Amino acid sequence: MESRPSARRDLARARAALDAGETAPAAAFLAAALAHAPTLPDTHELLSRLAAQAGGGLELFPAEPHAPIGRLAARAHLLAAAGRPEEGLPLLAAASGHAPALDWAGVPWVADPALGARIDPGQLARTVMRLCTAVGDPAPADTVNPLRPYLTVLRHAVTAHGEHAMLLGAGSALARRLGEVRLAVEWAGRGARSQPSKLGEIWLGYAYRSAGRMPEALAALRRAVAYDPDDLSVYADVAATLADLGRLDEALRWTELALERDPAFDCVVHTAHRLRYRADGDVAHLVELADFIRDHPDDAHEHTDLEECCRSTPWLGGLPAGQPLPAGRAPVNAEPSADALRRLQRIAGQTWPHPPGAYDRALGLVLVEPWELLALLAHPETVGLEVWACLGLLHHGTEEPWAESSRRRLLLGLLDGDVDRVTQAALFALIAYAWVDPEAREDIAAVVAGRLTETASGPSARAVAELALAAPALDRPTRELAAATLRVPAVPRQRGRGRSLLRWRRD
């Protein structure tokens, strides 16, 4: 959302500076105003005053590397005023890539059909491809309308350069991201016919996928493989499309073919683990994917496979739905500080992307002392948030070897007694740690297996079984026991016994 009050303050200062003949400060204030509200009429009126000066004011807004986006936008508008809009559009697109929810391009000169006709189609294609990379696929809902002016430029350019394959393909990619699926298919098809190529078939395959036309998408992607059998990223696309067609075995064979060529090719690794998990539901595939992500932090592509697989699954992507367990009691007799409570509430939530993401989010609790985290377990304002206090304990004493660590001792101590929200939270914290530390997995798997065995015939068996199925390195018999427990119809829970308080020394 545009921050108009800030923009208007900057505009008032810019106007005062211009009236005093101080163009450099005026330019700085104008750039700041544009960064908050790119389409305010007063901003463009003041830019027009700068454009009327000798040199058109361009020297006030140099296009330096890493220049602020407000300065880029100002230079773009001054270039358009100087009759060079084709040079200004890439600067506006760069601003949109940085802050796509702002309406950088909602100005008359961008909508002028003459711009699409005069701009070099190759340059426009490159500009649009950079923009597509920045905004994601699909574009977030709040960015769709601010990005539509670029689609207008593309329509005008396609009218003038209708058979330019790169322009049509890049235009299809943007149209697809903005929900214009029919247009995306039309432009990608024209581009692939105009100049058959691997990239043209990939664009067409993606457009067909967005339109739900999976057989046609598969055919296009297979043609892309034929153009370049060494491009393993297309193998991942073919596999994903086959899976969407319900041909999972065939999809997995495509990932295996690619992994034989390069076992560490990131697109294929992500797709393979996602499809393996889809095939048998074994969390080990997701744990392996999390390990791969941790060991390859510099992968060029951003992948969401792990998050998508964990979403809406109990403990993998958030707290389980349904009737909560009874409340537990804090093992310390102390009152946490207001600051500790605020820090917990600031990071807490009912969902998380995946267990390593939950672990990472709790890092801020390293500033809360362990005794306060323990005290928070029974605070009336942390009901349902106990899991975050337990995750916070994992970030204390991290220099200690896991087996002898105080964080392990504290969490194991919370498992004593009947199953309640505190024991449940502590068990999840252990499981989340097993995801991020392979050396702790065997130990934590044994703890989980023991807890499952203890509760297998009790009223809390299902709650522990849900947690067990999220645990890495669990042996097959224990995993099968957990799965079988969840197949048994749920029975009403009995009230559990509370945990006795332990005295906690702060010294």
Wavefront OBJ file of the C-alpha trace (Angstrom):
o trace
v 0.000 0.000 0.000
v 1.262 3.458 -0.894
v 2.434 5.564 2.030
v 0.910 8.843 0.897
v 1.540 10.928 4.064
v 5.284 10.275 3.797
v 5.173 11.057 0.095
v 3.342 14.331 0.639
v 5.878 15.453 3.244
v 8.692 14.728 0.781
v 6.800 16.548 -1.967
v 6.365 19.633 0.183
v 10.111 19.687 0.818
v 10.832 19.104 -2.872
v 8.555 21.995 -3.874
v 10.210 24.304 -1.353
v 13.660 23.333 -2.621
v 12.654 23.909 -6.245
v 11.154 27.291 -5.421
v 14.496 28.170 -3.817
v 16.398 26.998 -6.892
v 17.974 24.076 -5.027
v 17.547 21.325 -7.601
v 19.722 18.630 -6.037
v 17.812 18.532 -2.718
v 14.554 18.743 -4.671
v 15.579 15.714 -6.710
v 16.380 13.724 -3.571
v 12.992 14.524 -2.037
v 11.211 13.673 -5.306
v 12.947 10.294 -5.478
v 11.877 9.594 -1.900
v 8.282 10.571 -2.690
v 8.204 8.276 -5.712
v 9.398 5.367 -3.580
v 6.280 5.772 -1.404
v 3.620 6.789 -3.965
v 4.722 6.442 -7.607
v 1.594 7.920 -9.237
v 0.771 11.025 -7.192
v 0.012 13.855 -9.677
v 1.992 16.397 -7.639
v 5.112 14.250 -8.001
v 4.853 14.243 -11.779
v 4.087 17.960 -11.865
v 7.361 18.646 -10.038
v 9.212 16.219 -12.310
v 7.878 18.208 -15.262
v 9.456 21.333 -13.795
v 12.798 19.540 -13.654
v 12.324 18.202 -17.187
v 11.843 21.743 -18.464
v 15.318 22.719 -17.314
v 18.410 22.493 -19.477
v 19.453 18.879 -19.834
v 16.018 17.658 -18.825
v 17.072 17.001 -15.224
v 18.564 13.616 -16.033
v 21.870 14.469 -14.398
v 20.020 14.731 -11.067
v 19.006 11.062 -11.200
v 22.051 9.054 -12.364
v 21.432 5.391 -13.149
v 24.161 4.021 -10.916
v 24.418 0.385 -9.812
v 22.116 -0.293 -6.842
v 20.497 3.120 -7.214
v 17.379 3.627 -5.025
v 14.193 2.634 -6.803
v 12.723 6.124 -6.466
v 15.678 7.545 -8.362
v 15.283 4.903 -11.096
v 11.605 5.748 -11.479
v 12.310 9.473 -11.638
v 14.925 8.933 -14.343
v 12.473 6.756 -16.265
v 9.851 9.507 -16.299
v 12.397 12.140 -17.337
v 13.602 9.896 -20.171
v 10.009 9.581 -21.358
v 9.618 13.358 -21.190
v 12.787 13.669 -23.290
v 11.260 11.457 -26.000
v 13.125 8.289 -24.979
v 10.447 6.155 -23.267
v 11.988 2.931 -24.541
v 15.006 3.690 -22.324
v 12.810 4.502 -19.343
v 10.668 1.358 -19.352
v 13.423 -1.032 -18.158
v 14.054 1.303 -15.211
v 10.376 1.233 -14.246
v 10.390 -2.551 -14.599
v 13.386 -2.733 -12.266
v 11.430 -0.718 -9.695
v 8.457 -3.048 -10.137
v 10.704 -6.036 -9.624
v 11.896 -4.551 -6.341
v 8.451 -3.516 -5.047
v 5.829 -5.130 -7.317
v 2.820 -4.100 -5.240
v 3.396 -0.413 -6.059
v 1.912 1.039 -9.241
v 5.153 2.145 -10.847
v 3.940 1.854 -14.435
v 0.429 3.280 -14.071
v 1.265 6.422 -16.061
v 0.089 7.592 -19.507
v 3.382 7.244 -21.366
v 3.573 3.510 -20.568
v 0.084 2.938 -22.004
v 0.855 4.852 -25.225
v 0.668 2.416 -28.208
v 3.650 4.214 -29.721
v 5.926 2.817 -26.999
v 5.174 -0.779 -27.939
v 5.843 -0.007 -31.578
v 9.162 1.794 -31.093
v 10.791 -0.319 -28.385
v 13.143 -3.037 -29.593
v 11.247 -6.346 -29.177
v 14.339 -8.175 -27.968
v 14.987 -5.515 -25.331
v 11.357 -5.670 -24.204
v 11.525 -9.471 -24.001
v 14.619 -9.297 -21.782
v 13.015 -6.636 -19.589
v 9.878 -8.737 -19.149
v 11.851 -11.916 -18.382
v 13.748 -10.103 -15.611
v 10.434 -8.834 -14.257
v 8.929 -12.332 -14.330
v 11.861 -13.697 -12.359
v 11.386 -11.017 -9.709
v 7.621 -11.304 -9.186
v 7.176 -15.071 -8.954
v 4.778 -17.526 -10.581
v 1.947 -16.833 -10.111
v 2.292 -13.208 -9.159
v 0.924 -12.429 -5.673
v -2.643 -11.122 -5.825
v -1.719 -7.618 -4.647
v 0.765 -7.220 -7.491
v -1.445 -8.232 -10.425
v -3.048 -4.841 -11.131
v 0.186 -2.824 -10.672
v 1.886 -5.120 -13.203
v -0.841 -4.974 -15.854
v 0.597 -1.872 -17.598
v 3.523 -4.028 -18.752
v 1.032 -6.394 -20.336
v -0.425 -3.383 -22.163
v 3.017 -2.542 -23.562
v 3.378 -6.157 -24.658
v 0.027 -6.117 -26.462
v 1.104 -3.033 -28.389
v 4.515 -4.560 -29.140
v 2.981 -7.833 -30.331
v 0.726 -5.850 -32.668
v 3.844 -4.241 -34.157
v 6.188 -7.259 -34.012
v 3.748 -10.169 -34.076
v 6.134 -12.969 -35.036
v 9.033 -12.194 -32.688
v 9.400 -15.482 -30.843
v 11.220 -14.181 -27.751
v 8.738 -11.344 -27.334
v 5.801 -13.745 -27.592
v 7.351 -16.204 -25.166
v 8.246 -13.594 -22.565
v 4.820 -12.046 -22.982
v 3.256 -15.450 -22.394
v 5.264 -15.851 -19.203
v 4.009 -12.515 -17.830
v 0.436 -13.132 -18.957
v 0.496 -16.500 -17.191
v 1.699 -14.935 -13.956
v -1.075 -12.325 -14.097
v -3.822 -14.891 -14.643
v -4.294 -14.203 -18.375
v -4.101 -17.892 -19.201
v -5.835 -17.828 -22.573
v -3.544 -15.039 -23.779
v -0.514 -16.924 -22.433
v -1.412 -20.002 -24.492
v -2.063 -17.911 -27.606
v 1.231 -16.016 -27.435
v 3.327 -19.058 -26.527
v 1.779 -21.047 -29.379
v 2.496 -18.273 -31.868
v 6.068 -18.007 -30.643
v 6.687 -21.755 -30.869
v 5.315 -21.845 -34.408
v 7.225 -18.729 -35.473
v 10.602 -20.030 -34.314
v 10.595 -23.605 -32.992
v 13.022 -23.972 -30.084
v 13.475 -25.562 -26.670
v 12.602 -22.343 -24.872
v 9.526 -21.820 -27.024
v 8.241 -25.294 -26.139
v 8.934 -24.717 -22.436
v 6.929 -21.489 -22.508
v 4.143 -23.314 -24.316
v 4.242 -26.211 -21.867
v 4.005 -23.850 -18.893
v 1.102 -22.004 -20.510
v -0.760 -25.257 -21.113
v -0.125 -26.302 -17.497
v -1.617 -23.053 -16.225
v -4.641 -23.671 -18.446
v -5.061 -27.170 -17.039
v -4.325 -28.729 -20.423
v -1.923 -31.335 -19.075
v -1.648 -33.710 -22.077
v -0.733 -30.770 -24.334
v 1.691 -29.476 -21.697
v 3.369 -32.877 -21.551
v 3.702 -33.018 -25.338
v 5.315 -29.564 -25.442
v 7.769 -30.397 -22.664
v 8.727 -33.674 -24.347
v 9.509 -31.684 -27.485
v 11.688 -29.394 -25.348
v 13.647 -32.447 -24.141
v 14.129 -33.516 -27.742
v 15.730 -30.148 -28.498
v 18.161 -30.468 -25.579
v 18.375 -33.884 -23.849
v 21.000 -32.514 -21.444
v 18.746 -29.877 -19.843
v 17.750 -31.732 -16.693
v 15.430 -28.978 -15.483
v 13.014 -29.961 -18.253
v 13.099 -33.554 -16.974
v 11.762 -32.198 -13.681
v 8.994 -30.372 -15.548
v 8.062 -33.525 -17.456
v 7.997 -35.517 -14.225
v 5.780 -32.983 -12.480
v 3.359 -32.963 -15.415
v 3.214 -36.753 -15.543
v 2.456 -36.797 -11.821
v -0.387 -34.344 -12.329
v -1.751 -36.714 -14.968
v -1.731 -39.515 -12.399
v 1.216 -41.308 -14.022
v 3.380 -41.303 -10.906
v 5.533 -44.343 -11.720
v 6.445 -42.843 -15.078
v 7.145 -39.489 -13.409
v 9.546 -41.121 -10.963
v 11.381 -42.822 -13.815
v 12.029 -39.419 -15.379
v 13.542 -38.154 -12.134
v 15.684 -41.285 -11.880
v 16.969 -40.777 -15.429
v 17.974 -37.222 -14.581
v 19.566 -38.140 -11.242
v 21.686 -40.766 -12.976
v 23.223 -37.914 -14.964
v 23.575 -35.512 -12.023
v 22.579 -36.662 -8.521
v 22.801 -33.107 -7.170
v 20.831 -31.232 -9.829
v 18.585 -29.151 -7.599
v 15.394 -28.987 -9.672
v 15.331 -32.752 -10.088
v 16.267 -33.476 -6.470
v 13.384 -31.340 -5.215
v 10.919 -32.870 -7.664
v 12.080 -36.426 -6.975
v 11.699 -36.158 -3.206
v 8.308 -34.506 -3.548
v 7.045 -37.246 -5.838
v 8.493 -40.025 -3.693
v 6.692 -38.592 -0.690
v 3.528 -38.371 -2.746
v 3.933 -42.033 -3.693
v 4.341 -43.566 -0.224
v 3.908 -40.799 2.370
v 7.229 -41.615 4.071
v 8.559 -38.500 5.794
v 12.117 -39.750 5.189
v 11.925 -38.297 1.667
v 11.174 -34.838 3.069
v 13.947 -35.146 5.639
v 16.385 -35.990 2.835
v 15.139 -32.953 0.929
v 15.653 -30.747 3.999
v 19.197 -32.122 4.295
v 19.817 -31.318 0.637
v 18.549 -27.752 1.106
v 20.790 -27.274 4.140
v 23.832 -28.650 2.307
v 23.200 -26.604 -0.864
v 22.398 -23.080 0.348
v 23.536 -21.441 -2.882
v 21.148 -23.110 -5.319
v 20.188 -20.685 -8.059
v 16.471 -21.494 -8.061
v 13.998 -20.946 -5.259
v 11.996 -24.115 -4.626
v 8.829 -24.588 -2.576
v 8.506 -28.391 -2.799
v 9.282 -29.002 0.872
v 6.852 -26.368 2.049
v 4.120 -27.629 -0.282
v 4.525 -31.199 0.954
v 4.383 -30.136 4.616
v 1.463 -27.752 4.253
v -1.701 -28.784 6.118
v -0.059 -31.938 7.500
v -0.121 -32.232 11.310
v 3.221 -31.171 12.799
v 4.965 -30.983 9.438
v 3.221 -27.704 8.619
v 1.581 -26.672 11.861
v -0.346 -27.679 14.921
v -2.892 -30.474 14.414
v -6.532 -29.549 14.140
v -9.180 -30.974 16.415
v -9.600 -31.241 20.153
v -6.466 -30.042 21.984
v -4.823 -32.039 24.715
v -5.204 -30.976 28.346
v -3.050 -28.071 29.466
v 0.260 -28.935 31.072
v 2.002 -27.204 33.964
v 5.284 -25.331 33.981
v 8.112 -27.179 35.742
v 9.216 -23.958 37.468
v 7.504 -21.766 40.032
v 8.277 -18.341 38.573
v 6.636 -15.508 36.669
v 8.098 -14.731 33.222
v 8.771 -11.128 32.319
v 6.510 -9.109 30.048
v 9.385 -8.923 27.558
v 9.657 -12.718 27.453
v 5.928 -13.000 26.798
v 6.098 -10.401 24.011
v 8.986 -12.159 22.327
v 7.157 -15.472 22.386
v 3.937 -13.992 21.024
v 5.867 -12.160 18.307
v 7.239 -15.346 16.747
v 4.409 -17.751 17.620
v 1.753 -19.046 15.250
v -0.366 -22.072 14.505
v 1.488 -22.905 11.279
v 5.054 -23.041 9.943
v 6.532 -23.912 6.533
v 8.207 -27.142 7.730
v 9.976 -28.333 10.914
v 13.326 -26.655 10.080
v 11.377 -23.463 9.431
v 9.757 -23.720 12.864
v 13.194 -24.254 14.430
v 14.603 -21.215 12.614
v 11.655 -19.003 13.567
v 12.269 -19.738 17.252
v 15.828 -18.361 17.068
v 14.668 -15.025 18.461
v 13.904 -16.761 21.754
v 17.614 -17.118 22.417
v 17.161 -13.732 24.146
v 14.714 -15.292 26.630
v 16.294 -17.168 29.517
v 15.531 -20.917 29.727
v 13.789 -20.558 33.106
v 11.442 -17.972 31.561
v 10.703 -20.231 28.587
v 9.789 -22.971 31.046
v 7.634 -20.578 33.042
v 5.834 -19.507 29.852
v 4.568 -23.060 29.391
v 1.788 -22.407 31.912
v 1.167 -18.707 31.317
v -2.518 -18.017 30.536
v -1.597 -15.927 27.471
v 0.455 -18.707 25.875
v -2.287 -21.332 25.623
v -1.684 -23.115 22.338
v 1.773 -21.592 21.991
v 3.640 -24.008 24.232
v 5.440 -25.480 21.247
v 7.333 -22.211 20.686
v 8.668 -22.085 24.216
v 10.006 -25.617 23.762
v 11.516 -24.747 20.383
v 13.159 -21.754 22.042
v 14.945 -24.049 24.481
v 16.776 -25.607 21.515
v 18.628 -22.349 20.883
v 20.272 -22.238 24.303
v 23.591 -23.969 24.946
v 24.022 -24.851 21.290
v 27.758 -25.208 21.812
v 27.128 -28.281 23.983
v 27.230 -31.715 22.287
v 23.642 -32.892 21.928
v 23.933 -36.044 24.024
v 25.183 -34.149 27.114
v 23.383 -30.860 26.462
v 21.151 -28.987 28.875
v 18.592 -28.410 26.093
v 18.208 -32.171 25.654
v 17.924 -32.675 29.415
v 15.267 -29.981 29.796
v 13.137 -31.256 26.935
v 13.358 -34.872 28.083
v 12.294 -33.715 31.543
v 9.148 -32.202 30.037
v 8.130 -35.620 28.680
v 7.493 -37.058 32.153
v 3.923 -37.823 33.144
v 0.753 -38.049 31.109
v 0.513 -36.652 27.593
v -0.629 -33.029 27.637
v 0.147 -29.914 25.608
v 3.510 -29.432 27.270
v 4.718 -32.997 26.696
v 3.387 -32.770 23.143
v 5.266 -29.500 22.561
v 8.482 -30.903 24.006
v 8.266 -33.977 21.805
v 7.773 -31.846 18.721
v 10.757 -29.680 19.646
v 12.887 -32.826 19.811
v 11.541 -33.953 16.444
v 12.216 -30.541 14.868
v 15.774 -30.715 16.147
v 16.189 -34.155 14.585
v 15.320 -32.557 11.242
v 18.138 -30.002 11.536
v 20.825 -32.139 13.231
v 21.407 -35.551 11.629
v 23.704 -36.577 14.488
v 20.806 -36.318 16.958
v 18.354 -38.350 14.902
v 19.023 -41.813 16.275
v 18.763 -40.612 19.860
v 15.540 -38.668 19.253
v 14.008 -41.510 17.230
v 14.550 -43.783 20.222
v 12.817 -41.263 22.504
v 9.865 -40.980 20.118
v 9.607 -44.748 19.742
v 9.656 -45.211 23.509
v 6.942 -42.610 24.027
v 4.776 -44.183 21.331
v 5.137 -47.618 22.884
v 4.221 -46.259 26.325
v 1.035 -44.657 25.033
v 0.070 -47.191 22.361
v -3.032 -48.433 24.187
v -3.919 -45.213 25.992
v -6.247 -42.312 25.200
v -3.386 -40.118 23.954
v -2.030 -42.680 21.495
v -3.249 -40.761 18.442
v -1.611 -37.519 19.565
v 1.755 -39.226 19.966
v 1.329 -41.202 16.732
v 0.804 -37.980 14.746
v 4.062 -36.666 16.141
v 5.874 -39.945 15.464
v 4.986 -39.831 11.776
v 6.809 -36.466 11.556
v 9.984 -37.855 13.169
v 13.134 -38.617 11.142
v 14.943 -41.955 11.351
v 12.063 -43.876 12.941
v 12.389 -47.614 12.318
v 9.808 -49.322 10.145
v 7.954 -51.236 12.928
v 7.514 -48.046 14.955
v 6.343 -46.096 11.898
v 3.876 -48.860 11.065
v 2.616 -48.824 14.656
v 2.056 -45.057 14.436
v 0.209 -45.403 11.133
v -1.938 -48.221 12.509
v -2.754 -46.159 15.600
v -4.111 -43.364 13.436
v -6.340 -45.803 11.583
v -8.125 -46.716 14.815
v -11.243 -44.575 15.435
v -10.645 -41.789 17.927
v -11.999 -42.177 21.463
v -12.766 -39.408 23.977
v -9.749 -38.338 26.003
v -9.572 -38.661 29.753
v -8.259 -35.862 31.885
v -4.598 -36.374 32.710
v -2.731 -35.754 35.910
v -0.815 -32.496 36.223
v 2.913 -32.314 36.465
v 4.364 -31.457 39.844
v 6.259 -28.223 40.104
v 10.005 -28.287 40.419
v 11.978 -25.561 42.079
v 14.113 -23.580 39.597
v 17.260 -21.805 40.669
v 18.148 -18.681 38.760
v 21.736 -18.659 39.978
l 1 2 3 4 5 6 7 8 9 10 11 12 13 14 15 16 17 18 19 20 21 22 23 24 25 26 27 28 29 30 31 32 33 34 35 36 37 38 39 40 41 42 43 44 45 46 47 48 49 50 51 52 53 54 55 56 57 58 59 60 61 62 63 64 65 66 67 68 69 70 71 72 73 74 75 76 77 78 79 80 81 82 83 84 85 86 87 88 89 90 91 92 93 94 95 96 97 98 99 100 101 102 103 104 105 106 107 108 109 110 111 112 113 114 115 116 117 118 119 120 121 122 123 124 125 126 127 128 129 130 131 132 133 134 135 136 137 138 139 140 141 142 143 144 145 146 147 148 149 150 151 152 153 154 155 156 157 158 159 160 161 162 163 164 165 166 167 168 169 170 171 172 173 174 175 176 177 178 179 180 181 182 183 184 185 186 187 188 189 190 191 192 193 194 195 196 197 198 199 200 201 202 203 204 205 206 207 208 209 210 211 212 213 214 215 216 217 218 219 220 221 222 223 224 225 226 227 228 229 230 231 232 233 234 235 236 237 238 239 240 241 242 243 244 245 246 247 248 249 250 251 252 253 254 255 256 257 258 259 260 261 262 263 264 265 266 267 268 269 270 271 272 273 274 275 276 277 278 279 280 281 282 283 284 285 286 287 288 289 290 291 292 293 294 295 296 297 298 299 300 301 302 303 304 305 306 307 308 309 310 311 312 313 314 315 316 317 318 319 320 321 322 323 324 325 326 327 328 329 330 331 332 333 334 335 336 337 338 339 340 341 342 343 344 345 346 347 348 349 350 351 352 353 354 355 356 357 358 359 360 361 362 363 364 365 366 367 368 369 370 371 372 373 374 375 376 377 378 379 380 381 382 383 384 385 386 387 388 389 390 391 392 393 394 395 396 397 398 399 400 401 402 403 404 405 406 407 408 409 410 411 412 413 414 415 416 417 418 419 420 421 422 423 424 425 426 427 428 429 430 431 432 433 434 435 436 437 438 439 440 441 442 443 444 445 446 447 448 449 450 451 452 453 454 455 456 457 458 459 460 461 462 463 464 465 466 467 468 469 470 471 472 473 474 475 476 477 478 479 480 481 482 483 484 485 486 487 488 489 490 491 492 493 494 495 496 497 498 499 500 501 502 503 504 505 506 507
